[in-house]
């Protein structure tokens, strides 16, 4: 069955402007921003004439300054009324035509990461840095003051010599909990820990040598580096090797959410989208679960030893009941954080263990869950995680049975196969 589409033709010239930009650029941006099943092409003529008798030709240099331009936009018939008025406003000098066309097939290949995106388009510019001689105390205070959990280490010339991540702090500086929770144990606990690391230099715990990427490289190349070396972020350098930014996985996810079309809309308009990938294609999943009656000590042990950050609580039939994170544990023991601190720092005794063992997984789990199903597309899952600020998403089937937990890393690994 033929699809109902329209073809908008615009006859104008090179010097026509809309808000100080070439009009054809404005039209292309309009079509791209709508994220509809549309294609746009701009062609520049080799010769032409206008209503006022002006002639444009490449044969004479002086007459080749204002060549004719034709813009063609093919789009679903239902979108014309929304798009056409905006196009007319953008063309103060020219002719706009809209006519029906007979489309027998419309196919498109999906790309998770648009080809045109460069690292510099996505990175966080001018990141905070520390010197090799800075104390670990300074590093932690810097991280606590911002919304990031890693910092590049640079020399006097602003060249990266290492990077300090949350993992480095926990394994090499004995930080008992992740940065996001450290200051929730009370100022006296925080100050006591900071005093312990006040004389430890950054270069003693930093990861080196550091993997970097140049700012003008394609974003896909940076993603490949991150996946190859299992990195959550990359320092970005200029041609000379000096630091100009930092690229985190969340930056990539935001770019994907911002730049990729709404493929659901395309499919609703009878557009065949090739290379679709779904959550069910992700083989790397966390499947750690506990029963609702499991003691909290078991949950803490799972979170502490496997670095999974989230534990799913499932009933006897496998249905997802809730999730437990280290933050949920902290909230559950808000009246006895001293016990949790001793437990996490290894100073366990019968009193602290007793307080913890008295609670079960069902008592501390969080029930307001955001989940996806296995037929959710990769980019839909990425958009959901970005909008909600999530690092992991539970996967359930149609009956609500838990199938696993997907992470940013697993989404990126599976999604990159499309690009």
Secondary structure, DSSP 8 states (H G I E B T S, - for coil): --EEEEEEEEEEETT-EETTEEHHHHHHHHHHHHTSS-EEEEEE-SEEE-TTS-EEETTSGGG-SS-EEEEEEEEEGGGHHHHHHHHHHH-SSSEEEEEEEEES--EEE--SS-TT-BHHHHSEES--EE-TTSBHHHHHHHHHTSS-SEEEEE-TTSBEEEEEEHHHHHHHS--SS-HHHHGGG-HHHHHHHHHHTTT-BHHHH-B-S--EEETTSBHHHHHHHHHHTT-SEEEEE-TTSBEEEEEEHHHHHHHHHHHS--HHHHHHTT-EEES--BGGG----B--EE-TTSBHHHHHHHHHHH---EEEEE-TT-BEEEEEEHHHHHHHTTT-HHHHHHHHTT---HHHHHHHHTSBHHHH-B----EEETTSBHHHHHHHHHHHT-SEEEEE-TT-BEEEEEEHHHHHHHHGGG-
